[in-house]
Amino acid sequence: MVPTSSSSAWALAACCHGTSLSRPRSTGYSNSATAPAQPLGRSLRTRTSWVPIRVRVLASLTVMLAIFIVMTVLVKVDTSSWTRSFFTITIICMAILSGTSTIFNSSVFGMTGSFPMRNSQALISDEQTLVPRSHVSPQVTARGAMGGTLSAVASLVDLAVASDVTDSTLAFFLTADIFLALCIGLYLLLPRLDYARYYMKPVWPTVFSGEEQLPQDSPSPTSVAPGSSDPQTPPLGPILKKTTGLGFCIIYLFFITSLIFPAICTNIESLSKGSGSPWSTKFFVPLTTFLLYNFADLCGRQVTAWIQVPGPRSKALPGLALLRTCFVPLFVFCNYQPRGHLHTVLFQSDVYPVLFTSLLGLSNGYLSTLALIYGPKIVPRELAEATGVVMTFYMGLGLVLGSACSALLVHLI
């Protein structure tokens, strides 16, 4: 789990320093800063394939650690006299952080494409870019898993026991610093493992015929390029042709997920909010949206370790992805507030958003993990790393499209 932050830095720090910008405006600015940085980071990753993966990973981790250290220091600095400059610095840091984390995630996922499928599944289950946005109303972006569940639990504990927002913010940033430093140390130890060295060694490029079978998880003899570890630019055309179906599934899965979560989910209120109980006010959204979604998403990802159906070439996989479109009207007709155009609330119980959120997370975790781990396994091994990067591009494209359309959906409601 790599604790990266895209939109939390400004919101958390803004709470500490008392900036006058409202949360919706700050969230809009943060999304504007990070959304372009993600495809830019993926583009930079594909154009720097000649850079050794070890350099890309360590450089991106080092940059992220440096930025988080800067933000950690700024938590205790009084910026009330230069809030606009502080805002500018934070937006720049967020944009750089988003781009470098994209390079890191793409590189690592591409690297695990050469490993057995169980390793890719484990990476996707633990991979995370989700962090609480504020102390008062913790919001979470992007996709969940192990890190998302831990972040949601930490947010609930913070809401329940924390008394000072500055100390809470400092604790979150220090946690990120520690985990990033730990990730650097662990990655440096990775080449010392015989298992890792076997799957990370370069192979001779072969002619891609498009007829290769799904590789097995068991090790098989490979042609190692003697005395050369410089990667060549992989052929993008065959990869795109081979992964078109899976790419559609990934894009549409994350499109539907980011269309609903968090823009719609976080505005669904408890029908008993007027009672004033902590469950229906303070803890309703953190529990029924963030913790529940991330835990369900984690369970869906873990199931793929034992069950891997439908297969990569099955028509059922895109069919199930399209079926998730039904979640949009289901969430819209829950108790979403405020409502400007659609005033009808069909689901008059708090049980419904809990059920729908569980199904949304479970289906996202299971289906997206299947599609992501299938990609590098339906191409020759020498194209596995590049295919892994293409898979992350599909994922980022779906997230960006869904996030953009979520603003329109909120306006229509």
Stockholm file with secondary structure:
# STOCKHOLM 1.0

chainA/1-413         MVPTSSSSAWALAACCHGTSLSRPRSTGYSNSATAPAQPLGRSLRTRTSWVPIRVRVLASLTVMLAIFIVMTVLVKVDTSSWTRSFFTITIICMAILSGTSTIFNSSVFGMTGSFPMRNSQALISDEQTLVPRSHVSPQVTARGAMGGTLSAVASLVDLAVASDVTDSTLAFFLTADIFLALCIGLYLLLPRLDYARYYMKPVWPTVFSGEEQLPQDSPSPTSVAPGSSDPQTPPLGPILKKTTGLGFCIIYLFFITSLIFPAICTNIESLSKGSGSPWSTKFFVPLTTFLLYNFADLCGRQVTAWIQVPGPRSKALPGLALLRTCFVPLFVFCNYQPRGHLHTVLFQSDVYPVLFTSLLGLSNGYLSTLALIYGPKIVPRELAEATGVVMTFYMGLGLVLGSACSALLVHLI
#=GR chainA/1-413 SS CCCCCSSHHHHHHHHHHTCSCCHHHHHHHHHHHHHHHHHHHHHHHHHTTTSCHHHHHHHHHHHHHHHHHHHHHHHTSCCTTCHHHHHHHHHHHHHHHHHHHHHHHHHHHHHHTTSCHHHHHHHHHHCCCCCCCCSSSCCCCSCCSHHHHHHHHHHHHHHHHCCCHHHHHHHHHHHHHHHHHHHHHHHHHGGGSHHHHHHHSCBCCCCCCSCCCCCCSSCCCCCBCTTCCCCCCCCHHHHHHHTHHHHHHHHHHHHHHHHHTTTTGGGBCCTTGGGCCTTTTTSHHIIIIIIHHHHHHHHHHHHTTTCCCSCTTCTHHHHHHHHGGGHHHHHHTSSBSSCSSCCCCCCCSTHHHHHHHHHHHHHHHHHHHHHHHHGGGSSCGGGHHHHHHHHHHHHHHHHHHHHHHHHHHHHHC
#=GC SS_cons         CCCCCSSHHHHHHHHHHTCSCCHHHHHHHHHHHHHHHHHHHHHHHHHTTTSCHHHHHHHHHHHHHHHHHHHHHHHTSCCTTCHHHHHHHHHHHHHHHHHHHHHHHHHHHHHHTTSCHHHHHHHHHHCCCCCCCCSSSCCCCSCCSHHHHHHHHHHHHHHHHCCCHHHHHHHHHHHHHHHHHHHHHHHHHGGGSHHHHHHHSCBCCCCCCSCCCCCCSSCCCCCBCTTCCCCCCCCHHHHHHHTHHHHHHHHHHHHHHHHHTTTTGGGBCCTTGGGCCTTTTTSHHIIIIIIHHHHHHHHHHHHTTTCCCSCTTCTHHHHHHHHGGGHHHHHHTSSBSSCSSCCCCCCCSTHHHHHHHHHHHHHHHHHHHHHHHHGGGSSCGGGHHHHHHHHHHHHHHHHHHHHHHHHHHHHHC
//
